[in-house]
Amino acid sequence: MFSLKVSGMTCGGCINAVTRAIQSQDPQAMVKADLATQTVSLETSLSKTQASQLISDAGFPVSN
C-alpha cells in the first residue's frame, strides 16, 4: 500500500474518476481518496509510477 499526493480533486466525481483510472488496469485495486488532504491511498499490484501516470492521464496531477 502506498499514498500519492493528487491535486485537483474537489468532489466525489473526482474520486470516482481516479478510482476508475486505477481499476482500469487493476480491477482488484483498493482506492481511498481524501479530499481534505488531497491524498490517494492505493492497495494495488501497479507500481507507484504506473499509478501516478494513470491518475495524471485522468487529469489529476500527482506530486511527490
PDB file of N, CA, C and O in Angstrom, chain B, residues numbered from 101:
ATOM      1  N   MET B 101       0.851  -1.188   0.000  1.00  0.00           N
ATOM      2  CA  MET B 101       0.000   0.000   0.000  1.00  0.00           C
ATOM      3  C   MET B 101       0.885   1.235   0.000  1.00  0.00           C
ATOM      4  O   MET B 101       1.908   1.288   0.684  1.00  0.00           O
ATOM      5  N   PHE B 102       0.476   2.219  -0.775  1.00  0.00           N
ATOM      6  CA  PHE B 102       1.206   3.481  -0.797  1.00  0.00           C
ATOM      7  C   PHE B 102       0.226   4.619  -1.025  1.00  0.00           C
ATOM      8  O   PHE B 102      -0.918   4.407  -1.427  1.00  0.00           O
ATOM      9  N   SER B 103       0.701   5.838  -0.758  1.00  0.00           N
ATOM     10  CA  SER B 103      -0.136   7.025  -0.928  1.00  0.00           C
ATOM     11  C   SER B 103       0.504   7.965  -1.928  1.00  0.00           C
ATOM     12  O   SER B 103       1.727   8.040  -2.047  1.00  0.00           O
ATOM     13  N   LEU B 104      -0.351   8.684  -2.644  1.00  0.00           N
ATOM     14  CA  LEU B 104       0.109   9.680  -3.603  1.00  0.00           C
ATOM     15  C   LEU B 104      -0.572  11.004  -3.291  1.00  0.00           C
ATOM     16  O   LEU B 104      -1.732  11.031  -2.878  1.00  0.00           O
ATOM     17  N   LYS B 105       0.148  12.095  -3.488  1.00  0.00           N
ATOM     18  CA  LYS B 105      -0.411  13.433  -3.347  1.00  0.00           C
ATOM     19  C   LYS B 105      -0.998  13.817  -4.696  1.00  0.00           C
ATOM     20  O   LYS B 105      -0.271  13.957  -5.679  1.00  0.00           O
ATOM     21  N   VAL B 106      -2.313  13.985  -4.741  1.00  0.00           N
ATOM     22  CA  VAL B 106      -3.017  14.245  -6.000  1.00  0.00           C
ATOM     23  C   VAL B 106      -3.757  15.565  -5.882  1.00  0.00           C
ATOM     24  O   VAL B 106      -4.572  15.743  -4.977  1.00  0.00           O
ATOM     25  N   SER B 107      -3.477  16.491  -6.790  1.00  0.00           N
ATOM     26  CA  SER B 107      -4.159  17.783  -6.731  1.00  0.00           C
ATOM     27  C   SER B 107      -5.318  17.817  -7.712  1.00  0.00           C
ATOM     28  O   SER B 107      -5.356  17.056  -8.678  1.00  0.00           O
ATOM     29  N   GLY B 108      -6.258  18.707  -7.451  1.00  0.00           N
ATOM     30  CA  GLY B 108      -7.376  18.907  -8.347  1.00  0.00           C
ATOM     31  C   GLY B 108      -8.638  18.136  -8.001  1.00  0.00           C
ATOM     32  O   GLY B 108      -9.659  18.304  -8.667  1.00  0.00           O
ATOM     33  N   MET B 109      -8.592  17.297  -6.981  1.00  0.00           N
ATOM     34  CA  MET B 109      -9.790  16.554  -6.587  1.00  0.00           C
ATOM     35  C   MET B 109     -10.668  17.458  -5.724  1.00  0.00           C
ATOM     36  O   MET B 109     -10.218  17.984  -4.706  1.00  0.00           O
ATOM     37  N   THR B 110     -11.928  17.633  -6.139  1.00  0.00           N
ATOM     38  CA  THR B 110     -12.815  18.524  -5.404  1.00  0.00           C
ATOM     39  C   THR B 110     -14.133  17.892  -4.996  1.00  0.00           C
ATOM     40  O   THR B 110     -14.876  18.469  -4.201  1.00  0.00           O
ATOM     41  N   CYS B 111     -14.439  16.695  -5.538  1.00  0.00           N
ATOM     42  CA  CYS B 111     -15.755  16.110  -5.255  1.00  0.00           C
ATOM     43  C   CYS B 111     -15.731  14.593  -5.432  1.00  0.00           C
ATOM     44  O   CYS B 111     -14.713  14.008  -5.801  1.00  0.00           O
ATOM     45  N   GLY B 112     -16.859  13.985  -5.163  1.00  0.00           N
ATOM     46  CA  GLY B 112     -16.984  12.545  -5.325  1.00  0.00           C
ATOM     47  C   GLY B 112     -16.749  12.091  -6.756  1.00  0.00           C
ATOM     48  O   GLY B 112     -16.236  10.997  -6.993  1.00  0.00           O
ATOM     49  N   GLY B 113     -17.125  12.931  -7.706  1.00  0.00           N
ATOM     50  CA  GLY B 113     -16.885  12.599  -9.113  1.00  0.00           C
ATOM     51  C   GLY B 113     -15.397  12.480  -9.418  1.00  0.00           C
ATOM     52  O   GLY B 113     -14.979  11.629 -10.203  1.00  0.00           O
ATOM     53  N   CYS B 114     -14.610  13.336  -8.792  1.00  0.00           N
ATOM     54  CA  CYS B 114     -13.158  13.279  -8.967  1.00  0.00           C
ATOM     55  C   CYS B 114     -12.608  11.975  -8.395  1.00  0.00           C
ATOM     56  O   CYS B 114     -11.763  11.323  -9.008  1.00  0.00           O
ATOM     57  N   ILE B 115     -13.088  11.612  -7.232  1.00  0.00           N
ATOM     58  CA  ILE B 115     -12.651  10.358  -6.612  1.00  0.00           C
ATOM     59  C   ILE B 115     -13.023   9.182  -7.512  1.00  0.00           C
ATOM     60  O   ILE B 115     -12.227   8.261  -7.691  1.00  0.00           O
ATOM     61  N   ASN B 116     -14.232   9.210  -8.078  1.00  0.00           N
ATOM     62  CA  ASN B 116     -14.652   8.143  -8.976  1.00  0.00           C
ATOM     63  C   ASN B 116     -13.765   8.067 -10.209  1.00  0.00           C
ATOM     64  O   ASN B 116     -13.436   6.972 -10.666  1.00  0.00           O
ATOM     65  N   ALA B 117     -13.372   9.215 -10.755  1.00  0.00           N
ATOM     66  CA  ALA B 117     -12.507   9.240 -11.935  1.00  0.00           C
ATOM     67  C   ALA B 117     -11.140   8.639 -11.622  1.00  0.00           C
ATOM     68  O   ALA B 117     -10.599   7.870 -12.417  1.00  0.00           O
ATOM     69  N   VAL B 118     -10.587   8.988 -10.472  1.00  0.00           N
ATOM     70  CA  VAL B 118      -9.295   8.440 -10.053  1.00  0.00           C
ATOM     71  C   VAL B 118      -9.416   6.931  -9.838  1.00  0.00           C
ATOM     72  O   VAL B 118      -8.553   6.164 -10.266  1.00  0.00           O
ATOM     73  N   THR B 119     -10.482   6.518  -9.179  1.00  0.00           N
ATOM     74  CA  THR B 119     -10.709   5.093  -8.926  1.00  0.00           C
ATOM     75  C   THR B 119     -10.833   4.320 -10.236  1.00  0.00           C
ATOM     76  O   THR B 119     -10.227   3.260 -10.392  1.00  0.00           O
ATOM     77  N   ARG B 120     -11.612   4.846 -11.174  1.00  0.00           N
ATOM     78  CA  ARG B 120     -11.780   4.179 -12.479  1.00  0.00           C
ATOM     79  C   ARG B 120     -10.449   4.078 -13.216  1.00  0.00           C
ATOM     80  O   ARG B 120     -10.155   3.057 -13.839  1.00  0.00           O
ATOM     81  N   ALA B 121      -9.644   5.139 -13.144  1.00  0.00           N
ATOM     82  CA  ALA B 121      -8.344   5.131 -13.827  1.00  0.00           C
ATOM     83  C   ALA B 121      -7.467   3.997 -13.311  1.00  0.00           C
ATOM     84  O   ALA B 121      -6.854   3.277 -14.100  1.00  0.00           O
ATOM     85  N   ILE B 122      -7.403   3.834 -11.993  1.00  0.00           N
ATOM     86  CA  ILE B 122      -6.588   2.775 -11.406  1.00  0.00           C
ATOM     87  C   ILE B 122      -7.191   1.409 -11.713  1.00  0.00           C
ATOM     88  O   ILE B 122      -6.477   0.491 -12.119  1.00  0.00           O
ATOM     89  N   GLN B 123      -8.494   1.270 -11.521  1.00  0.00           N
ATOM     90  CA  GLN B 123      -9.131  -0.035 -11.697  1.00  0.00           C
ATOM     91  C   GLN B 123      -9.221  -0.454 -13.164  1.00  0.00           C
ATOM     92  O   GLN B 123      -9.527  -1.612 -13.449  1.00  0.00           O
ATOM     93  N   SER B 124      -8.966   0.449 -14.088  1.00  0.00           N
ATOM     94  CA  SER B 124      -8.922   0.072 -15.496  1.00  0.00           C
ATOM     95  C   SER B 124      -7.747  -0.856 -15.769  1.00  0.00           C
ATOM     96  O   SER B 124      -7.796  -1.678 -16.685  1.00  0.00           O
ATOM     97  N   GLN B 125      -6.689  -0.723 -14.973  1.00  0.00           N
ATOM     98  CA  GLN B 125      -5.506  -1.564 -15.123  1.00  0.00           C
ATOM     99  C   GLN B 125      -5.390  -2.627 -14.035  1.00  0.00           C
ATOM    100  O   GLN B 125      -4.735  -3.650 -14.238  1.00  0.00           O
ATOM    101  N   ASP B 126      -6.016  -2.398 -12.891  1.00  0.00           N
ATOM    102  CA  ASP B 126      -6.011  -3.362 -11.781  1.00  0.00           C
ATOM    103  C   ASP B 126      -7.406  -3.376 -11.155  1.00  0.00           C
ATOM    104  O   ASP B 126      -7.667  -2.658 -10.190  1.00  0.00           O
ATOM    105  N   PRO B 127      -8.310  -4.209 -11.717  1.00  0.00           N
ATOM    106  CA  PRO B 127      -9.703  -4.219 -11.241  1.00  0.00           C
ATOM    107  C   PRO B 127      -9.859  -4.547  -9.754  1.00  0.00           C
ATOM    108  O   PRO B 127     -10.881  -4.209  -9.158  1.00  0.00           O
ATOM    109  N   GLN B 128      -8.880  -5.190  -9.157  1.00  0.00           N
ATOM    110  CA  GLN B 128      -8.955  -5.561  -7.744  1.00  0.00           C
ATOM    111  C   GLN B 128      -8.400  -4.484  -6.811  1.00  0.00           C
ATOM    112  O   GLN B 128      -8.427  -4.649  -5.592  1.00  0.00           O
ATOM    113  N   ALA B 129      -7.906  -3.401  -7.365  1.00  0.00           N
ATOM    114  CA  ALA B 129      -7.272  -2.347  -6.558  1.00  0.00           C
ATOM    115  C   ALA B 129      -8.252  -1.737  -5.568  1.00  0.00           C
ATOM    116  O   ALA B 129      -9.434  -1.562  -5.862  1.00  0.00           O
ATOM    117  N   MET B 130      -7.733  -1.419  -4.390  1.00  0.00           N
ATOM    118  CA  MET B 130      -8.498  -0.692  -3.374  1.00  0.00           C
ATOM    119  C   MET B 130      -7.989   0.747  -3.409  1.00  0.00           C
ATOM    120  O   MET B 130      -6.793   0.997  -3.257  1.00  0.00           O
ATOM    121  N   VAL B 131      -8.908   1.685  -3.612  1.00  0.00           N
ATOM    122  CA  VAL B 131      -8.549   3.093  -3.742  1.00  0.00           C
ATOM    123  C   VAL B 131      -9.298   3.893  -2.681  1.00  0.00           C
ATOM    124  O   VAL B 131     -10.524   3.820  -2.592  1.00  0.00           O
ATOM    125  N   LYS B 132      -8.563   4.650  -1.883  1.00  0.00           N
ATOM    126  CA  LYS B 132      -9.174   5.518  -0.876  1.00  0.00           C
ATOM    127  C   LYS B 132      -8.628   6.923  -1.079  1.00  0.00           C
ATOM    128  O   LYS B 132      -7.420   7.150  -1.017  1.00  0.00           O
ATOM    129  N   ALA B 133      -9.530   7.857  -1.320  1.00  0.00           N
ATOM    130  CA  ALA B 133      -9.113   9.244  -1.541  1.00  0.00           C
ATOM    131  C   ALA B 133      -9.620  10.126  -0.421  1.00  0.00           C
ATOM    132  O   ALA B 133     -10.712   9.916   0.107  1.00  0.00           O
ATOM    133  N   ASP B 134      -8.820  11.110  -0.065  1.00  0.00           N
ATOM    134  CA  ASP B 134      -9.175  12.074   0.968  1.00  0.00           C
ATOM    135  C   ASP B 134      -9.116  13.468   0.337  1.00  0.00           C
ATOM    136  O   ASP B 134      -8.038  13.982   0.040  1.00  0.00           O
ATOM    137  N   LEU B 135     -10.282  14.063   0.140  1.00  0.00           N
ATOM    138  CA  LEU B 135     -10.334  15.385  -0.491  1.00  0.00           C
ATOM    139  C   LEU B 135      -9.661  16.458   0.356  1.00  0.00           C
ATOM    140  O   LEU B 135      -9.032  17.368  -0.184  1.00  0.00           O
ATOM    141  N   ALA B 136      -9.784  16.360   1.664  1.00  0.00           N
ATOM    142  CA  ALA B 136      -9.226  17.382   2.557  1.00  0.00           C
ATOM    143  C   ALA B 136      -7.710  17.451   2.449  1.00  0.00           C
ATOM    144  O   ALA B 136      -7.138  18.541   2.433  1.00  0.00           O
ATOM    145  N   THR B 137      -7.055  16.297   2.377  1.00  0.00           N
ATOM    146  CA  THR B 137      -5.592  16.270   2.323  1.00  0.00           C
ATOM    147  C   THR B 137      -5.065  16.077   0.908  1.00  0.00           C
ATOM    148  O   THR B 137      -3.856  16.116   0.678  1.00  0.00           O
ATOM    149  N   GLN B 138      -5.986  15.867  -0.051  1.00  0.00           N
ATOM    150  CA  GLN B 138      -5.599  15.645  -1.448  1.00  0.00           C
ATOM    151  C   GLN B 138      -4.641  14.461  -1.584  1.00  0.00           C
ATOM    152  O   GLN B 138      -3.662  14.525  -2.328  1.00  0.00           O
ATOM    153  N   THR B 139      -4.934  13.383  -0.859  1.00  0.00           N
ATOM    154  CA  THR B 139      -4.118  12.181  -0.962  1.00  0.00           C
ATOM    155  C   THR B 139      -4.983  11.005  -1.409  1.00  0.00           C
ATOM    156  O   THR B 139      -6.174  10.929  -1.110  1.00  0.00           O
ATOM    157  N   VAL B 140      -4.347  10.103  -2.129  1.00  0.00           N
ATOM    158  CA  VAL B 140      -4.990   8.868  -2.562  1.00  0.00           C
ATOM    159  C   VAL B 140      -4.140   7.714  -2.043  1.00  0.00           C
ATOM    160  O   VAL B 140      -2.947   7.632  -2.334  1.00  0.00           O
ATOM    161  N   SER B 141      -4.762   6.825  -1.273  1.00  0.00           N
ATOM    162  CA  SER B 141      -4.086   5.635  -0.772  1.00  0.00           C
ATOM    163  C   SER B 141      -4.497   4.466  -1.652  1.00  0.00           C
ATOM    164  O   SER B 141      -5.678   4.267  -1.937  1.00  0.00           O
ATOM    165  N   LEU B 142      -3.512   3.705  -2.071  1.00  0.00           N
ATOM    166  CA  LEU B 142      -3.755   2.617  -3.013  1.00  0.00           C
ATOM    167  C   LEU B 142      -3.224   1.293  -2.492  1.00  0.00           C
ATOM    168  O   LEU B 142      -2.123   1.217  -1.947  1.00  0.00           O
ATOM    169  N   GLU B 143      -4.014   0.267  -2.669  1.00  0.00           N
ATOM    170  CA  GLU B 143      -3.557  -1.098  -2.467  1.00  0.00           C
ATOM    171  C   GLU B 143      -3.743  -1.755  -3.823  1.00  0.00           C
ATOM    172  O   GLU B 143      -4.857  -2.120  -4.198  1.00  0.00           O
ATOM    173  N   THR B 144      -2.645  -1.904  -4.558  1.00  0.00           N
ATOM    174  CA  THR B 144      -2.703  -2.321  -5.948  1.00  0.00           C
ATOM    175  C   THR B 144      -1.461  -3.090  -6.351  1.00  0.00           C
ATOM    176  O   THR B 144      -0.417  -2.996  -5.706  1.00  0.00           O
ATOM    177  N   SER B 145      -1.589  -3.852  -7.429  1.00  0.00           N
ATOM    178  CA  SER B 145      -0.430  -4.556  -7.975  1.00  0.00           C
ATOM    179  C   SER B 145       0.380  -3.639  -8.887  1.00  0.00           C
ATOM    180  O   SER B 145       1.474  -4.002  -9.320  1.00  0.00           O
ATOM    181  N   LEU B 146      -0.150  -2.459  -9.178  1.00  0.00           N
ATOM    182  CA  LEU B 146       0.566  -1.497 -10.017  1.00  0.00           C
ATOM    183  C   LEU B 146       1.729  -0.880  -9.248  1.00  0.00           C
ATOM    184  O   LEU B 146       1.705  -0.798  -8.020  1.00  0.00           O
ATOM    185  N   SER B 147       2.733  -0.453  -9.980  1.00  0.00           N
ATOM    186  CA  SER B 147       3.830   0.270  -9.339  1.00  0.00           C
ATOM    187  C   SER B 147       3.378   1.694  -9.059  1.00  0.00           C
ATOM    188  O   SER B 147       2.379   2.162  -9.605  1.00  0.00           O
ATOM    189  N   LYS B 148       4.119   2.368  -8.209  1.00  0.00           N
ATOM    190  CA  LYS B 148       3.808   3.763  -7.886  1.00  0.00           C
ATOM    191  C   LYS B 148       3.862   4.614  -9.156  1.00  0.00           C
ATOM    192  O   LYS B 148       3.038   5.509  -9.346  1.00  0.00           O
ATOM    193  N   THR B 149       4.831   4.332 -10.017  1.00  0.00           N
ATOM    194  CA  THR B 149       4.979   5.079 -11.271  1.00  0.00           C
ATOM    195  C   THR B 149       3.784   4.845 -12.189  1.00  0.00           C
ATOM    196  O   THR B 149       3.256   5.790 -12.776  1.00  0.00           O
ATOM    197  N   GLN B 150       3.359   3.594 -12.315  1.00  0.00           N
ATOM    198  CA  GLN B 150       2.204   3.279 -13.159  1.00  0.00           C
ATOM    199  C   GLN B 150       0.952   3.971 -12.636  1.00  0.00           C
ATOM    200  O   GLN B 150       0.203   4.571 -13.408  1.00  0.00           O
ATOM    201  N   ALA B 151       0.723   3.891 -11.337  1.00  0.00           N
ATOM    202  CA  ALA B 151      -0.459   4.505 -10.732  1.00  0.00           C
ATOM    203  C   ALA B 151      -0.429   6.015 -10.923  1.00  0.00           C
ATOM    204  O   ALA B 151      -1.448   6.618 -11.257  1.00  0.00           O
ATOM    205  N   SER B 152       0.723   6.623 -10.715  1.00  0.00           N
ATOM    206  CA  SER B 152       0.861   8.072 -10.888  1.00  0.00           C
ATOM    207  C   SER B 152       0.521   8.477 -12.320  1.00  0.00           C
ATOM    208  O   SER B 152      -0.166   9.474 -12.541  1.00  0.00           O
ATOM    209  N   GLN B 153       1.000   7.705 -13.286  1.00  0.00           N
ATOM    210  CA  GLN B 153       0.743   8.017 -14.695  1.00  0.00           C
ATOM    211  C   GLN B 153      -0.740   7.899 -15.026  1.00  0.00           C
ATOM    212  O   GLN B 153      -1.284   8.753 -15.726  1.00  0.00           O
ATOM    213  N   LEU B 154      -1.403   6.856 -14.534  1.00  0.00           N
ATOM    214  CA  LEU B 154      -2.831   6.666 -14.796  1.00  0.00           C
ATOM    215  C   LEU B 154      -3.654   7.817 -14.216  1.00  0.00           C
ATOM    216  O   LEU B 154      -4.579   8.315 -14.859  1.00  0.00           O
ATOM    217  N   ILE B 155      -3.307   8.234 -12.995  1.00  0.00           N
ATOM    218  CA  ILE B 155      -4.041   9.324 -12.345  1.00  0.00           C
ATOM    219  C   ILE B 155      -3.779  10.644 -13.081  1.00  0.00           C
ATOM    220  O   ILE B 155      -4.698  11.437 -13.284  1.00  0.00           O
ATOM    221  N   SER B 156      -2.542  10.872 -13.473  1.00  0.00           N
ATOM    222  CA  SER B 156      -2.211  12.086 -14.229  1.00  0.00           C
ATOM    223  C   SER B 156      -2.946  12.103 -15.561  1.00  0.00           C
ATOM    224  O   SER B 156      -3.467  13.139 -15.973  1.00  0.00           O
ATOM    225  N   ASP B 157      -2.988  10.950 -16.238  1.00  0.00           N
ATOM    226  CA  ASP B 157      -3.683  10.850 -17.526  1.00  0.00           C
ATOM    227  C   ASP B 157      -5.174  11.126 -17.382  1.00  0.00           C
ATOM    228  O   ASP B 157      -5.822  11.571 -18.329  1.00  0.00           O
ATOM    229  N   ALA B 158      -5.719  10.860 -16.192  1.00  0.00           N
ATOM    230  CA  ALA B 158      -7.139  11.106 -15.927  1.00  0.00           C
ATOM    231  C   ALA B 158      -7.402  12.594 -15.635  1.00  0.00           C
ATOM    232  O   ALA B 158      -8.551  13.007 -15.472  1.00  0.00           O
ATOM    233  N   GLY B 159      -6.323  13.392 -15.571  1.00  0.00           N
ATOM    234  CA  GLY B 159      -6.486  14.832 -15.396  1.00  0.00           C
ATOM    235  C   GLY B 159      -6.212  15.351 -13.995  1.00  0.00           C
ATOM    236  O   GLY B 159      -6.560  16.485 -13.664  1.00  0.00           O
ATOM    237  N   PHE B 160      -5.587  14.517 -13.176  1.00  0.00           N
ATOM    238  CA  PHE B 160      -5.293  14.924 -11.795  1.00  0.00           C
ATOM    239  C   PHE B 160      -3.788  14.836 -11.555  1.00  0.00           C
ATOM    240  O   PHE B 160      -3.246  13.739 -11.417  1.00  0.00           O
ATOM    241  N   PRO B 161      -3.112  15.983 -11.505  1.00  0.00           N
ATOM    242  CA  PRO B 161      -1.649  15.984 -11.340  1.00  0.00           C
ATOM    243  C   PRO B 161      -1.220  15.314 -10.033  1.00  0.00           C
ATOM    244  O   PRO B 161      -1.815  15.517  -8.975  1.00  0.00           O
ATOM    245  N   VAL B 162      -0.171  14.515 -10.151  1.00  0.00           N
ATOM    246  CA  VAL B 162       0.393  13.816  -8.984  1.00  0.00           C
ATOM    247  C   VAL B 162       1.734  14.468  -8.661  1.00  0.00           C
ATOM    248  O   VAL B 162       2.565  14.668  -9.546  1.00  0.00           O
ATOM    249  N   SER B 163       1.936  14.798  -7.385  1.00  0.00           N
ATOM    250  CA  SER B 163       3.211  15.367  -6.955  1.00  0.00           C
ATOM    251  C   SER B 163       3.851  14.447  -5.924  1.00  0.00           C
ATOM    252  O   SER B 163       3.188  13.584  -5.347  1.00  0.00           O
ATOM    253  N   ASN B 164       5.136  14.640  -5.702  1.00  0.00           N
ATOM    254  CA  ASN B 164       5.848  13.780  -4.753  1.00  0.00           C
ATOM    255  C   ASN B 164       5.616  14.226  -3.386  1.00  0.00           C
ATOM    256  O   ASN B 164       6.134  13.625  -2.444  1.00  0.00           O
TER     257      ASN B 164
END
